[in-house]
Each structure stands twice: as C-alpha cells, then as structure tokens.
Amino acid sequence: MAKNKNNKIKVQQEPSTQQHIPFGEIRDNVIIMKDGTLRTVILVSSLNFALKSEDEQKGIVQGYVSFLNSVDFELQIVIQSRRLNIEKYLAKLDTLAKQQDNELLRKQTKSYRVFIERLVEQADIMDKKFYVVIPFSPFSDKRRSFWARLREVLSPASVVKIEEVQFQEYKVELMRRVGLVTSGLRSIGLQTNTLDTQALIELFYNTYNPLSTQQKRIQDLDAIRVDRSYI
C-alpha cells in the first residue's frame, strides 16, 4: 500500500497469474498463443520396443527416421509423468468385497486390494503420457535471439488479436501439419488422438495443478462462459 498527497491509501495490485500464461484462448481444438501463433496437441500411444524382434526394431527405427525427415517444421515431444492414481480402482474392490456372498472370496478380494495398494506405494508406479505439440506461426519462422526470449519471460505477453477469417486460414495449414504427423506416427505402429477443446482444458488444468492428488473433472465446455472480447 502507498499514500498519495491527499493521504488516501492506494492499493497496489499484484500482477495476475494469468498474465504469465503463454496462451490466450483454446478454441475449435486449437490453442491460440498470446503472440498470435497456434498449437495443436496430439496424444500418442507407446510401444514396448524391447519386446520387438530385431527386424521389427530396425523397421521402427527406419520408419521413425523417415518420419522426421518428412517434417519440414518444428514440433515438440512432451512426456508427462504422474504417480498412478488407483483410488477409484481400490474403491471398486471395496465394493466388490462387500458384495461377495462367499466368505473365502471376500477375504481374497480384500487381500488383493491390500496387495495392489502396497505395490503402488512401494514401487512408486508412474503413469506416463506422450504428447506431440504441433505449431503454426503466420509470422516469420526466424529463430528469436536469447534476449528476445528473455524479455518474453520477464514481462507478460500482450494478446495479439486474430480475426475469425484469419484463424480459419491458419487452422487449415495447422491441420495439414497434423495430418502429416499423425500419418507418420501411425506408420510405425503408434496410435494418435488429437485433443479436442475439452481435453486441452483438462490437460492444462492437470499440468498447472501437479500436486492435486484427487483430480476432479473439469466442467463441460458447454457450461463454461468464455470471454472472447479480445478476439
């Protein structure tokens, strides 16, 4: 707080956390960054490379190299690790144990429930998810200098307005890139799923709340009021 000449107390407002978030809106399954660039996120399945035969491993490696050579734009591969949450599964086992009429089966179900709970706690089992972030910039693709990136970190980014017509034009090119990436990944045996708007919101919520042990489901998109006054 500070006092002015008239001895009135002036409250100094702290900068909002939202000012430091790099994206401004999520719309039509696309992330609109504050600098006017676009992003799409693809959820990618995993495969057990070690269990493949030698010929299969060589084919996967060659296919992955061909995929990388076919991409003429930058992309980002993100691995998100979270401790496995089995609360719902344990609750289901509790319910099954109570519903068992056979006393022996009830004891075995409870014993199995204790085993699973201890196994997850002691082994510290992690749930890993793999994402590919595909960008599109309508501006210059020149690499920014270190000082330019540093200024973006130290000062909140200003929101660049994108008209609906421009957005649809940019989205066409972005979807072309999405198709190229998904076809390349599927050619080496990986399953892909492009995240929609609801899934993107949940992804960012879980990312910015990593310490939440019990994630509650985000309200459905249709029930959320979205402020698009800056578009």
Secondary structure, DSSP 8 states (H G I E B T S, - for coil): -EE-TT--EE------GGGG-SEEEEETTEEEETTS-EEEEEEE----GGGS-HHHHHHHHHHHHHHHHH--S--EEEEEEEE---HHHHHHHHHHHHH--SHHHHHHHHHHHHHHHHHHHHHT-EEEEEEEEEEE-SS------HHHHHHHHHS--------HHHHHHHHHHHHHHHHHHHHHHHTTT--EEE--HHHHHHHHHHHH-TT-SS------GGGS----TT-
